[in-house]
Amino acid sequence: MFVRLPKSLIATLAFGTALALGGPVSAFTACQITDTGGIDDNSFNQTAWKGVLDAQEAFGIEGRFLESQAETDYEANINSLLGGACDLIVTVGFLLGDATKNAAEANPDQRFSIVDFAYDPALPNVLGQVYATDEAAFLAGYLSAGMTKTKILGTFGGINIPPVTIFMDGFVRGANYWNEQKADSVTVLGWDLDRREGLFTNNFESLDDGRAFAQNLYEEGADIVLPVAGPVGLGSATLANELGTDALKIVGVDADLYFTDTQRQHVYLTSITKRMDSTVKQVIEAAMNDTFEGGILVGTLANGGVGLAPFHDMDALVPDELKAELDTIRQAIIDGSLDIGG
């Protein structure tokens, strides 16, 4: 667990022991600014930071992070990192889109990368990292429809923004595809594809909200719930832990929560993984090698940027036939023979 620092400070982690022993500072520094979920959110901020840590180990760079305690911190935090101390500034989250754009346009020689956002038209000094998470979420929806006993699934989000709703889109479409293939009638509560409306906590911090929203879905019959709300989802996992997995299972998002939420790992059927660690490391390497260009880097099933985590403790519960169907669907999405409606 990382220690939270005052927003005016930057927490610095150095590769190896160079700084601790008073050795030379790395010639390249990557700086990350989190959204309000924090660096240790068991979700996308932490996964993006792992990409910086992986780059430290692989390339010997220096990595720093600065946490945002509120949305009003975004602009100030970015500005505090300008001035040459950071060779690359990585901002994490859709909500930092405006602040990153303003800083990039005002500082054309500073290289930026933003996770979960991209600009149209592209900015020459900003590389957006976006993810086709609906591809992996489609698999999770199909899996969940095949595993539910109540024929009711549930989902909710943190905020009604595209990086959140793309998970919900894929999940609903995957369940619908199960119904088409099996002539079944599984329903998904919490998200209306056509009206673009659903259940949202309107924050990414409250575990109490995560528990309450999952409780409401459970009381409406859902036995598998997909929370798309960062740390909020840990509250849902707590409920599943108390009820027991025969009553409620959770589908995680962003990271493989079996490994990041170790106290409740047994409640996760799977996780829809968004490999921000991989793409962040790729962007850092490009910046180090002077091959960095503004534009978009897209993570897909095909390039491993998104995926479906293993079933871990629940592996024996998933029928072999369903596993084989998921493999077939995954390949069909990759080769384009299956249109998931994104």
C-alpha positions in Angstrom: 0.0 0.0 0.0 1.4 3.4 -0.9 1.3 6.2 1.7 -0.8 9.2 0.7 1.1 12.4 0.6 -0.1 16.0 0.7 -1.1 17.1 -2.8 1.7 19.6 -2.8 4.4 16.9 -2.6 5.6 14.4 -5.2 6.4 10.9 -4.0 9.6 9.7 -5.7 10.5 6.1 -6.1 14.0 5.5 -7.5 15.2 2.5 -9.5 17.4 0.2 -7.4 19.3 2.0 -4.6 20.9 4.8 -6.5 19.1 7.7 -4.8 19.1 6.0 -1.4 22.9 5.8 -1.6 23.4 9.3 -3.0 24.1 8.0 -6.5 23.4 9.7 -9.8 19.8 10.5 -10.8 18.4 8.8 -13.8 18.7 10.7 -17.1 15.0 10.1 -17.8 12.1 10.8 -15.5 8.4 9.8 -16.0 5.8 11.5 -13.8 2.3 10.3 -13.2 -0.7 12.3 -12.0 -3.6 10.3 -10.7 -7.3 11.1 -10.6 -9.1 11.2 -7.3 -9.0 7.4 -6.9 -5.3 7.6 -5.8 -2.2 5.7 -6.6 -3.3 2.6 -4.6 -6.8 2.3 -5.9 -6.5 -1.4 -6.9 -7.6 -0.2 -10.3 -6.5 2.0 -13.2 -4.2 4.5 -11.3 -2.3 1.6 -9.7 -2.1 -0.4 -12.9 -0.8 2.7 -14.8 1.8 3.2 -12.1 2.9 -0.4 -12.4 3.8 0.5 -16.0 6.1 3.2 -14.6 7.6 0.8 -12.1 8.1 -1.8 -14.9 9.9 0.9 -16.9 12.1 1.6 -13.8 13.1 -2.0 -13.6 13.6 -2.5 -17.4 15.1 0.9 -18.4 16.5 2.4 -15.2 14.4 5.5 -15.3 13.2 7.5 -12.3 9.4 7.5 -11.6 7.4 10.0 -9.6 3.7 10.3 -8.9 1.4 13.1 -7.7 -2.0 12.3 -6.3 -5.1 14.4 -6.9 -7.3 14.7 -3.9 -10.1 16.6 -5.8 -10.9 17.4 -9.4 -9.8 21.0 -8.7 -6.2 19.7 -8.2 -5.8 18.5 -11.8 -4.6 21.7 -13.4 -2.4 22.7 -10.4 -0.8 19.3 -10.2 0.1 19.3 -13.9 1.5 22.8 -13.7 3.6 21.8 -10.7 5.4 19.2 -12.9 6.2 21.6 -15.7 9.6 23.2 -16.1 11.8 20.3 -17.3 11.8 18.0 -14.3 9.7 15.4 -16.1 10.6 14.0 -19.5 7.2 12.6 -19.8 4.0 13.5 -17.9 1.4 10.7 -17.7 -2.1 11.8 -16.6 -4.6 9.1 -15.7 -8.3 9.3 -16.4 -10.9 10.8 -18.7 -11.5 13.6 -16.2 -8.0 15.0 -16.7 -8.7 15.5 -20.4 -9.2 19.3 -20.3 -6.4 20.0 -17.9 -4.0 17.9 -19.9 -5.0 19.6 -23.2 -4.6 23.1 -21.8 -1.1 22.3 -20.4 0.0 20.5 -23.6 -1.0 23.4 -25.8 0.7 25.9 -23.5 3.9 23.8 -23.4 4.4 22.3 -26.8 7.9 21.0 -26.0 6.6 18.9 -23.0 5.6 15.3 -23.9 2.4 14.1 -22.3 0.4 10.9 -22.4 -3.1 10.5 -21.0 -4.7 7.2 -20.0 -8.3 6.6 -21.1 -8.6 9.7 -23.3 -7.6 10.8 -26.8 -8.0 14.0 -28.7 -9.6 14.7 -32.1 -7.7 16.3 -33.7 -4.6 14.8 -32.2 -2.2 17.0 -30.3 1.4 16.6 -31.5 2.9 16.3 -28.0 0.2 14.1 -26.4 -0.2 10.3 -26.9 -3.6 9.1 -25.8 -3.9 5.6 -24.4 -7.4 4.1 -25.1 -8.7 0.6 -24.7 -11.3 -1.5 -26.5 -12.5 -2.8 -23.2 -15.9 -3.6 -24.7 -14.2 -6.5 -26.4 -13.1 -8.1 -23.1 -16.3 -7.0 -21.4 -18.3 -8.8 -24.2 -16.6 -12.1 -23.1 -17.3 -11.3 -19.4 -21.0 -10.7 -20.3 -21.2 -14.0 -22.2 -19.4 -15.8 -19.3 -21.7 -14.3 -16.7 -24.8 -15.1 -18.6 -23.6 -18.7 -18.8 -22.9 -18.8 -15.1 -25.9 -17.0 -13.5 -28.4 -19.1 -11.6 -31.0 -16.4 -11.3 -30.9 -15.3 -14.9 -30.3 -11.7 -13.6 -27.0 -9.9 -13.9 -26.2 -6.4 -12.6 -23.8 -3.6 -13.3 -23.2 0.0 -12.2 -20.6 2.7 -12.9 -18.8 5.4 -11.1 -19.6 8.3 -13.6 -21.5 8.2 -16.9 -18.4 8.8 -19.1 -17.2 6.7 -22.1 -14.3 4.9 -20.3 -16.8 3.6 -17.8 -19.8 2.9 -20.0 -17.7 1.0 -22.6 -17.4 -1.8 -20.0 -21.1 -1.8 -19.5 -21.8 -1.8 -23.2 -19.7 -4.9 -23.8 -21.1 -6.6 -20.8 -24.7 -6.2 -21.8 -24.0 -7.1 -25.5 -22.1 -10.2 -24.4 -25.1 -11.3 -22.3 -27.5 -10.5 -25.2 -25.3 -12.6 -27.5 -25.6 -15.5 -25.0 -29.4 -15.1 -25.2 -29.3 -15.2 -29.0 -27.1 -18.3 -29.1 -28.9 -20.2 -26.4 -32.5 -18.9 -26.8 -32.2 -17.8 -23.2 -33.6 -14.8 -21.3 -30.8 -13.5 -19.1 -31.3 -9.8 -18.2 -28.8 -7.2 -17.1 -29.9 -4.5 -14.6 -28.1 -1.2 -14.3 -27.5 -0.1 -17.9 -29.8 0.7 -20.8 -27.8 0.4 -24.1 -30.2 2.5 -26.1 -31.1 5.2 -23.7 -27.5 5.4 -22.4 -28.8 5.6 -18.8 -28.1 3.4 -15.8 -26.9 3.2 -12.2 -23.9 5.5 -11.3 -22.5 6.3 -7.9 -21.1 9.6 -9.2 -17.8 9.0 -7.5 -14.8 6.7 -7.6 -14.1 6.7 -3.9 -16.9 5.5 -1.7 -16.8 1.8 -0.7 -20.1 2.3 1.1 -21.7 3.2 -2.3 -20.2 0.1 -3.8 -21.7 -2.0 -1.2 -25.1 -0.3 -1.3 -25.4 -0.5 -5.1 -24.5 -4.2 -5.2 -26.9 -4.8 -2.3 -29.7 -3.2 -4.3 -28.9 -5.2 -7.4 -28.7 -8.4 -5.3 -32.1 -7.7 -3.8 -33.4 -7.4 -7.3 -32.1 -10.9 -8.1 -28.7 -10.3 -9.5 -26.2 -13.0 -8.5 -23.3 -11.6 -10.6 -22.4 -7.9 -10.5 -20.0 -5.9 -12.6 -18.9 -2.6 -10.7 -17.1 -0.2 -13.1 -16.1 2.4 -10.5 -12.5 1.8 -9.4 -12.1 1.4 -5.6 -15.9 1.7 -5.2 -16.1 -1.9 -6.5 -14.2 -3.1 -3.4 -17.4 -2.3 -1.4 -19.3 -4.7 -3.7 -16.6 -7.3 -3.1 -17.0 -6.9 0.6 -20.8 -7.6 0.3 -20.1 -10.7 -1.8 -17.6 -11.9 0.8 -20.2 -11.6 3.5 -23.1 -13.2 1.4 -20.9 -16.0 0.0 -20.2 -16.6 -3.6 -23.1 -19.0 -4.0 -25.2 -15.9 -3.6 -23.1 -13.2 -5.3 -20.1 -13.2 -7.5 -18.2 -10.1 -8.7 -16.6 -9.3 -12.1 -13.6 -7.0 -11.6 -12.3 -4.3 -13.9 -9.0 -2.8 -15.0 -6.6 -5.1 -13.1 -6.9 -8.8 -12.2 -8.5 -8.1 -8.8 -7.7 -11.6 -7.7 -4.2 -10.4 -7.2 -4.8 -6.8 -6.1 -7.8 -7.4 -3.7 -6.2 -10.4 -1.9 -8.5 -10.3 1.1 -11.5 -10.9 -1.1 -9.9 -12.6 -4.1 -12.3 -15.6 -3.9 -15.3 -13.5 -4.8 -14.1 -12.7 -8.3 -15.4 -14.8 -11.2 -13.0 -13.0 -13.4 -11.8 -9.5 -14.2 -11.9 -7.4 -17.4 -8.3 -6.4 -17.6 -7.1 -3.1 -19.2 -3.3 -3.4 -19.5 -2.4 0.2 -18.8 0.8 -1.1 -17.3 1.8 -2.4 -20.7 0.8 0.7 -22.7 2.4 3.1 -20.2 5.7 1.2 -20.4 5.5 1.3 -24.2 4.9 5.1 -24.2 7.8 5.6 -21.8 10.1 3.5 -24.0 9.0 5.5 -27.1 9.8 8.8 -25.3 13.2 7.5 -24.2 14.0 6.4 -27.8 12.7 9.7 -29.3 10.1 7.7 -31.3 7.3 9.4 -29.4 4.5 10.9 -31.5 1.2 12.4 -30.6 -2.0 10.4 -31.5 -3.6 7.3 -30.2 -2.4 4.0 -28.8 -5.3 1.5 -28.7 -5.2 -1.6 -26.5 -7.3 -4.5 -27.9 -7.7 -8.3 -27.5 -5.4 -8.7 -30.5 -2.5 -6.9 -29.0 -3.1 -7.9 -25.4 -4.1 -4.4 -24.3 -7.3 -5.8 -22.9 -8.3 -9.3 -21.8 -10.3 -11.6 -19.6 -8.5 -12.7 -16.4 -8.3 -16.4 -15.4 -11.1 -17.8 -13.3 -8.7 -18.7 -10.5 -10.6 -20.2 -7.5 -13.8 -20.5 -9.6 -12.1 -22.3 -12.5 -13.7 -25.6 -11.7 -17.1 -24.0 -11.7 -16.9 -22.9 -15.3 -17.9 -25.7 -17.6 -15.4 -26.8 -20.2 -18.0 -26.2 -23.0 -18.4 -22.5 -21.9 -14.6 -22.1 -21.8 -14.4 -23.4 -25.3 -17.1 -21.0 -26.5 -15.3 -18.1 -24.9 -12.1 -19.1 -26.8 -14.1 -19.2 -30.0 -15.7 -15.9 -29.4 -12.4 -14.2 -28.5 -10.9 -15.4 -31.8 -13.9 -14.3 -33.7 -13.7 -10.8 -32.2 -10.0 -10.6 -33.1 -10.4 -11.7 -36.7 -13.4 -9.6 -37.2 -15.9 -12.3 -38.0 -18.0 -11.4 -34.9 -19.3 -7.8 -34.8 -19.8 -6.9 -31.1 -21.7 -3.8 -32.0 -19.3 -1.2 -30.6 
